[in-house]
Amino acid sequence: MKRFLLLLLAIGVLAACKSKKKSGGGDEPMTFEDFQALFTPGTLPYKLSADTLQLKTADSLSLDTAAMRFLTDTLTKGDFSKSERVGYFPLQWIPGNPVNYVVVKAVGRSQSVGYICFLDKKGKYLNRIRVANTGSPDGTLMSLQLDSKNVIKISSEKRLSDSRSALKEDFYMVNADGSVTLIMTNSNGPTNAGQIFNPIDTLPRKNKFSGDYTSGDMNIVSIRDGEDGKSFQFFITFTKDNGNCKGELSGKGHYLAGNRGEYKDKESSCGIAFQFSAGRVNIREIGGCGAYRGIKCFFEGGFTKKAEKKKKK
């Protein structure tokens, strides 16, 4: 009987040790699935602002050394002093194309910084870029918007001494190897006041509706020739409510009967209706375009066609 009891006791001890090892994970290496489970699943479009970074995160949720090995040990290089203690916190895991995205928050004594890391479809780390912060030494705030087309927009806003702010927007395309390509830059800084960078400005404008339609200094609907007479390229950017609400969108539209045009986003419900008349175009949303504008303003209104400057012979 004693031998039987000792055998049961030994089996119980072994089972308890095995259970403890599995639940605590002390000796078991972290798998990629374990690492992925630390992040909140997300979808495109996605936004990360300075306000989000300022939210307090429990220290118990920080990424340890085992988790960080799936990323890079130089994640915060150049953003914090070598002596500064930095904590890393998982934010979002977002499937994308051609890469997947992992968003990480780094918290130090001086600031909090957001990074978006690029992983291939097998989970291999490729690259990262700095996309948001709670304030650099010169007072610049950064925020991220990743749209449904996998285009990254990084906005940098700096408060000026005269109560105005300078805004710079950089748009990037992500490549399959994790590298990024700068598509265009918009800025309303002091040196560029009243100027807009138009990414389709140099395209042909032979169609009668092609040209630049404006409504104020920082609002433009730019129309350029398409591949044929039934299509057109467009670029829209606007600023409303004293700069508190902005929108920007570009794409390929199609002409309809009655001097009308239409654009429908293939990856979302966003759509824009164009109504052309003598020297004017009116636009309005025919679908939700919230990924491309602020929540309190819309793609709508009338714009007047600018006279094209004649080229000198």
N, C-alpha and C positions, 0 to 999 in steps of 0.2 A: 504494500500500500504506500509506504514511504517513497519507494522508487517511482511509483506511478505519480505521486504528488510532485516529486522533484522534476519529473519529465514535463508535467503540465506547467510548472513554474518556469522552466527553461523556455518552453514554447511561448509563454506569455511575454517574457522579457524580450525575446527575439522579435516578436510581433510588435511590441511597443517601440523598440528601437527602430524597426523598419518604418513604422507609421510616423514616428517623430522625424526621421530623415526625409521622408517624402513631403510632409506638411511644412517643415521648416526650411527645407531646401538648402541646409547647411553644406552638405557635401556634393549635392547634385549641381552641375553647371547649368547656368541659365540658358535656355533655348531661345531661338529667335522668336518663337511663338510667345514665350513668356515676356520677352522684351516688348513685342507688339501690343500685348494685353495691358501694358502699363499706360498706354495712351488712349484718349477718348476717340472713338471712331468718328471721322468727319467726312464731309462731301464738299465738292465744289459748287458754287463759289465759297470762298473763305476769307474772313477779315481778321486782322490782329492789330489792335490799337494800343497806344500808350496806357489808356485807361484799363484795358484788360491786363496788361503787365503789372499794374499797380495792385491788383487784387491779391490779397494774402493767400499763400498756399502753405498747407501744413508741411512741416519739415519731414514728417514721416513719409511723404509722397515723393521725396527727392530721389533722383536716380543715383544708384551706387556705382562702384567701380565695375561690377559685373555687367551692369546695363550699359554703361558708357563705352564698353569695348565694342559695341555694335555701331558706334558713331566714330568719333575721333577725339584724341586727347588734346587737340589744338583747337577745339571748338570756339573758345573765347579769346584766341590769340589777338593781342593788340587792343582789346577793349577793356581789360582790367589790369591793374598792377600785379606784378608777380607775387607780392606779399598779401594780396587781398584774397580772402576766403570767398569762394564762389559756390553757390548751390545750383544744381540743375534739376529742372522740373518738367515732366512730360505734359504737353498740351494736347496736340492732335496728331492722329494718324490719318492721312488722306490719300486714297488711291488716285493716281493721275495718269497722264499720258504725255511723254513716253516714260516718265519716272513716277515713283511714289514719293509722298512728302511726309516728313516727320517734323513737327514744330516743337521746339524746346525753348524754355525760358531759363535764362541764367540770371541769378540774383546775387549781387554783391553789395558792398557798403555804399558805393557811390551811385549806382544805377541798376536798373533791370534791363536786360536786352533779350530780344526775341530773335531766334535763328530758324531758318527753314532749311532742313537737310534733305538732300536728294538721294534716294536709294533705288537701285534697279529692281526689276521684278522678282529677282531671287533674294532680295534683302541685302545686297552688298552696298555699303556706303560709297557714295561717289563724290559729293561736294556739299558745301553749305554756303549760304550768304546771310548777312546781317540784314534784318528786315524791319525791326521795330526797337524802340527804346523809350525810356521814361524821361530822357533829357540828358543831352551831352553837355560838356562844360560851357559851350557857347549858346546853350538854350534851345538847340534844335531837337524837335520831336520827330520820330520816324514811325510810320505805320505801314501795314501790308494789306494789299488786296490781291487775291489770287482768283481770277475769274474762271468761268466754266470752260474756257478755251485754253486753260493752262498758261495764260499770260500773267506774269508777275508785275504788279505795280507797287513801287516803293515811293511813298510820299514823305518828303522832308520839309517840315514847316519851322521857320525861325521867326520869332517875334522881333520886330524892329523897335527902335526907340520912340518912333512917332505913333505908336499904338497900331501900326499896320503889321502885316506878316508877309514874309516871302515864302512862296510855295514852289517846290520843285518836285516833279513827278517823273520817275524813270520807269520805263516799260521794258521787261526782259522776256525773252523766249528761252525755255529750257531745252537743251539738247539731250540726246539719249545717253551720252557719256557723262552727264552731270554738269557740263559747262553751260554758261549762260551767254546769250547774245543780246546786246542792248538794241532794242527796236527803235525807240524814240525817247525824247526828253521834252517835257513841257516845263516852263518856268515863268512865273510872274514876279521875279525878283526885281529889285530896283534898277538893274541894268537892262532889264528887258520889259519894262512896264509898257503895257499896251500891245505887246507882241505875242503871237501864238506860233508855236512850231507846228506846221501843217505837214504831216507825213506823205500826203498825196499831192502836194503843191506842184510838183514838176510833171505830173501825168498830163496827157493831152486833154484839151477842153474844146473840141470842135463841135460837139453837139450843142444845139441851141439852149439847152438847159444847164450845160456845164458852166461852172464859174464859182465864185465865192459870194455867199449871201451872209450878211452880217446884221447884228442887232446890238449895238454897243461895241466897245473895244474888245471885250473878251468873250464874245459869243459869235460863233460862226457855223454855217452849214456849207461845207465845201463839196462840190459835185464835179467829178471828172468822168471822162469817157470810159465805157466798159469795153469788153472784148468784142461786142457787136452793138448794133443800134438799139437793141432791146434791153441792155443792161447798163449800169453805171456804178462807179466807185464813189463812196461818200465818206466824209469825216465830219463829225459833229462834236463841238465842245462848247460848254456854256458855264457861266457863273451867275448865281442868283443870291438874293438875300444878303447883299453886302459881302459876298464871298463865303457865306456859311453853307451853301449848298452848290455842289458842282456835279457835272455829268460829262461823260465822254464816250463816244462810240464810233466805230468805223466798220465798214463792210461793203458788201456788194448787193445792190438793189436791182430791181427790174421795173421797167416802164410798163404802165397799164394804159388802157384807153382813157381819153379825156384829160390829158396832161397830168396824169397821176403816176406815182411811183410807190413801190412798196419794198420793205426789207423784212425778212423773217429770220431770226437766229435759229440755226439748225440744232443747237444744243440747249436752248432754253425757250421760254414762252415770249421772249422779247421780240417786238415788232414795231416798225416805224412806218407811218403813212406820209407820203410827200404829195403836196398839191402845188403844182407849178402854175404861175400866171405871168403876166407881163412884168418882168423884172423883179419877181418875188417868189418865195417858196414858203409854204406853211407846213409845219410838221406836227404830228401828234402820235402818241404811243397807242399801239393796238395790241399790246401785250405787256406783261410785267417786265420792266427793264431795270429793276432795282439793283442788279449786280453792277450796273454801269453808271449809277448816279446816287445822290443822297436820297434819303427817305422822304424829304419834304419838298422835293422839286421833281419836275418831269421833263421829258423831251417834248416840248410843245412851243408853239408861238410862230410869229411871222418874221421873216428875214428878208432884207432888201439886197438885191444883187449889186455888187460893186462893179464899177466900170473897169474893164481890163486895160492895163497900161499898154500903150502901143510901143512895140519894139522900134528902136531907132534903126534906120537903114544904114 
